[in-house]
Amino acid sequence: MTSKMRSWLINMLCPKTQSGNAISFSDDEASKIVEVEEKLKRWIQLAGAGVVGAPSEGLKEAIMAVVDYSNRLYEWYVPPFNVSKVALSENDLLNVISDIQSKGGLEGWLRLDGTYYTTDIDTFKKIVGWDWTDTRKYISDTFDCDKFSMYFKSRMAIDFGINSVGVVLDYSAEHAYNLVILKEGQGIRWYLYEPQNDNLFTYDQRDKNMYAMQSYYLIL
């Protein structure tokens, strides 16, 4: 295990609490984290002093398992690409809303932010290919369609700074999903997105039974 991996693993197991990003644990969980951290520190000290010799096969397997789990956690939480975000002008935003309204069915929309940021469609497709929202288990009421769409909207804003993802509460279809505003070339377009299966499509391409949009609200 490299020194970089050891350092990352210790920080992962016992993260520092930062303002605005507090992590809470039960007393039992905190005790276990500190115990593991101390064991890792002791292990590293012994290895650095040459006290720990070549590991037995069993220990080697355990070490490699830790490395494997660490890499998997890193890959789950850190995307393997950079996201270039672009601020939407107020005019671009209002033009999109106007186009949405022209289709009919929009009962009202709720604006949550002052400035909206988006990215290009290719980057968005990379994000949804990496994102695990679609792998979550559907649970009636507690993690159903509206929770999927709100969860995806939140992840996009928190993890990538992309807040141009809206939640469509489609009462005419009894379904909830996302509306995404993306940059295409020199223009701006909006799409519908199903967070349960990563399907991105235009208004005209939609399944009118699942995405009726005859009476709906938009949270953006």
C-alpha positions as CSV (number, residue, x, y, z in Angstrom):
1,M,0.0,0.0,0.0
2,T,1.5,3.3,-1.0
3,S,1.9,6.2,1.4
4,K,-0.6,8.2,-0.7
5,M,-3.2,5.4,-0.4
6,R,-2.5,5.0,3.4
7,S,-3.0,8.7,3.9
8,W,-6.2,8.7,1.9
9,L,-7.6,5.6,3.7
10,I,-7.0,7.1,7.1
11,N,-8.7,10.4,6.1
12,M,-11.6,8.4,4.6
13,L,-12.1,6.4,7.8
14,C,-11.8,9.3,10.1
15,P,-12.7,12.5,8.1
16,K,-12.2,15.9,9.5
17,T,-15.4,17.9,10.2
18,Q,-15.5,21.0,8.1
19,S,-17.8,24.0,8.4
20,G,-20.9,23.4,6.3
21,N,-20.0,19.8,5.7
22,A,-20.5,18.2,9.1
23,I,-20.5,14.4,9.4
24,S,-22.3,12.9,12.4
25,F,-21.7,9.4,13.9
26,S,-23.1,7.6,16.9
27,D,-20.8,7.1,19.8
28,D,-20.3,3.4,18.8
29,E,-19.5,4.3,15.2
30,A,-17.1,7.1,16.3
31,S,-15.3,4.7,18.7
32,K,-14.9,2.1,15.9
33,I,-13.5,4.7,13.5
34,V,-10.9,5.9,16.1
35,E,-10.0,2.3,16.8
36,V,-9.4,1.5,13.2
37,E,-7.5,4.8,12.7
38,E,-5.2,3.9,15.6
39,K,-4.6,0.4,14.3
40,L,-3.7,1.8,10.8
41,K,-1.4,4.4,12.3
42,R,0.4,1.7,14.4
43,W,0.6,-0.6,11.4
44,I,2.2,2.2,9.3
45,Q,4.7,3.1,12.1
46,L,5.8,-0.5,12.4
47,A,6.1,-0.9,8.7
48,G,8.1,2.3,8.5
49,A,10.4,1.1,11.3
50,G,11.0,-2.2,9.5
51,V,9.4,-4.1,12.4
52,V,6.8,-5.7,10.1
53,G,8.5,-8.0,7.6
54,A,7.1,-9.5,4.4
55,P,3.4,-10.2,5.0
56,S,2.2,-13.7,5.1
57,E,-0.2,-14.7,2.3
58,G,-3.2,-14.2,4.5
59,L,-2.1,-10.7,5.5
60,K,-1.2,-9.8,2.0
61,E,-4.7,-10.8,0.8
62,A,-6.2,-8.6,3.6
63,I,-4.1,-5.7,2.6
64,M,-5.0,-6.0,-1.1
65,A,-8.7,-6.3,-0.1
66,V,-8.4,-2.9,1.7
67,V,-6.7,-1.4,-1.3
68,D,-9.4,-2.8,-3.6
69,Y,-12.2,-1.4,-1.4
70,S,-10.5,1.9,-1.1
71,N,-10.2,2.2,-4.9
72,R,-13.8,1.2,-5.3
73,L,-15.0,3.8,-2.8
74,Y,-12.9,6.5,-4.5
75,E,-14.3,5.6,-7.9
76,W,-17.9,5.7,-6.6
77,Y,-17.5,9.2,-5.0
78,V,-15.0,10.9,-7.3
79,P,-15.9,11.1,-11.1
80,P,-13.0,10.2,-13.5
81,F,-13.5,13.4,-15.5
82,N,-13.7,17.1,-15.1
83,V,-17.0,19.1,-15.6
84,S,-16.9,22.5,-17.2
85,K,-19.9,24.4,-16.2
86,V,-21.4,27.5,-17.9
87,A,-23.6,30.1,-16.3
88,L,-27.0,30.5,-18.0
89,S,-27.9,34.1,-18.8
90,E,-31.2,35.4,-17.4
91,N,-32.4,35.7,-21.0
92,D,-31.5,32.1,-21.8
93,L,-33.3,30.9,-18.7
94,L,-36.5,32.9,-19.4
95,N,-36.4,31.7,-23.1
96,V,-36.4,28.1,-21.9
97,I,-39.2,28.7,-19.5
98,S,-41.2,30.5,-22.2
99,D,-40.7,27.5,-24.6
100,I,-41.8,25.1,-21.9
101,Q,-44.9,27.1,-21.2
102,S,-45.7,27.2,-24.9
103,K,-46.2,23.4,-24.9
104,G,-49.0,23.8,-22.4
105,G,-49.7,21.9,-19.1
106,L,-47.4,23.9,-16.9
107,E,-49.4,25.0,-13.9
108,G,-46.5,26.9,-12.3
109,W,-42.8,26.8,-11.6
110,L,-40.7,27.4,-8.5
111,R,-37.4,29.1,-8.9
112,L,-34.8,28.0,-6.2
113,D,-31.6,29.8,-7.3
114,G,-30.5,33.2,-8.6
115,T,-27.9,31.9,-11.1
116,Y,-28.1,28.6,-12.9
117,Y,-25.2,26.6,-14.2
118,T,-25.2,24.0,-16.9
119,T,-22.9,21.9,-19.1
120,D,-22.9,20.4,-22.6
121,I,-24.8,17.3,-23.5
122,D,-21.8,15.1,-23.9
123,T,-20.6,15.9,-20.4
124,F,-24.1,15.3,-19.0
125,K,-24.1,11.8,-20.6
126,K,-20.7,11.1,-18.9
127,I,-22.2,12.2,-15.6
128,V,-25.2,9.9,-15.9
129,G,-23.0,7.1,-17.0
130,W,-21.0,7.4,-13.8
131,D,-23.9,8.4,-11.5
132,W,-25.5,5.6,-9.5
133,T,-29.0,7.1,-9.0
134,D,-30.5,4.6,-11.4
135,T,-29.2,1.7,-9.3
136,R,-31.1,2.7,-6.2
137,K,-33.9,0.5,-5.1
138,Y,-37.4,1.7,-5.7
139,I,-39.4,1.8,-2.4
140,S,-43.0,2.9,-2.5
141,D,-43.5,6.3,-0.8
142,T,-40.0,6.5,0.8
143,F,-37.9,6.3,-2.3
144,D,-40.3,6.4,-5.3
145,C,-40.3,8.5,-8.5
146,D,-40.3,11.9,-6.8
147,K,-37.5,11.0,-4.5
148,F,-35.4,9.7,-7.5
149,S,-35.9,13.0,-9.3
150,M,-35.1,15.1,-6.2
151,Y,-32.1,12.9,-5.4
152,F,-30.7,13.3,-8.9
153,K,-31.2,17.1,-8.9
154,S,-29.4,17.4,-5.6
155,R,-26.5,15.2,-6.7
156,M,-26.0,17.2,-9.8
157,A,-25.9,20.5,-7.9
158,I,-23.8,19.2,-5.0
159,D,-21.3,17.0,-6.8
160,F,-20.9,19.0,-10.1
161,G,-22.3,22.5,-9.5
162,I,-24.9,21.9,-12.2
163,N,-28.2,23.3,-10.8
164,S,-30.0,23.5,-14.2
165,V,-31.8,20.3,-13.4
166,G,-35.5,20.6,-12.5
167,V,-38.0,18.3,-10.9
168,V,-41.2,17.7,-12.9
169,L,-44.2,16.8,-10.7
170,D,-46.5,15.4,-13.4
171,Y,-49.9,15.0,-11.8
172,S,-51.5,14.1,-15.2
173,A,-49.2,11.1,-15.4
174,E,-48.9,10.5,-11.7
175,H,-45.2,10.4,-12.1
176,A,-42.1,12.6,-11.3
177,Y,-38.9,13.0,-13.3
178,N,-36.3,15.6,-14.3
179,L,-36.1,18.4,-16.8
180,V,-32.6,19.3,-17.8
181,I,-31.3,22.5,-19.4
182,L,-28.2,21.9,-21.4
183,K,-25.8,23.8,-23.7
184,E,-25.6,22.7,-27.3
185,G,-23.2,24.5,-29.5
186,Q,-24.0,28.2,-29.2
187,G,-27.5,27.5,-28.0
188,I,-29.5,26.2,-25.0
189,R,-31.9,23.3,-25.2
190,W,-34.0,21.5,-22.6
191,Y,-34.7,17.8,-22.3
192,L,-36.6,15.4,-20.1
193,Y,-34.6,12.8,-18.1
194,E,-35.7,9.7,-16.3
195,P,-33.4,9.2,-13.3
196,Q,-34.6,5.6,-12.8
197,N,-33.1,4.4,-16.1
198,D,-30.8,7.2,-17.4
199,N,-33.1,7.9,-20.4
200,L,-32.6,11.4,-21.9
201,F,-35.2,12.5,-24.5
202,T,-36.9,15.6,-26.0
203,Y,-40.4,16.7,-25.3
204,D,-41.6,15.3,-28.7
205,Q,-39.9,12.0,-28.1
206,R,-41.6,11.4,-24.7
207,D,-43.9,8.5,-23.9
208,K,-47.2,10.5,-23.5
209,N,-48.5,8.0,-21.0
210,M,-45.5,8.1,-18.7
211,Y,-44.7,11.8,-19.3
212,A,-48.1,13.3,-20.1
213,M,-47.3,16.9,-19.1
214,Q,-50.9,17.9,-19.3
215,S,-50.9,19.2,-15.7
216,Y,-47.6,19.5,-13.9
217,Y,-45.4,21.7,-11.8
218,L,-41.7,22.4,-12.3
219,I,-39.2,22.9,-9.4
220,L,-36.0,24.5,-10.8
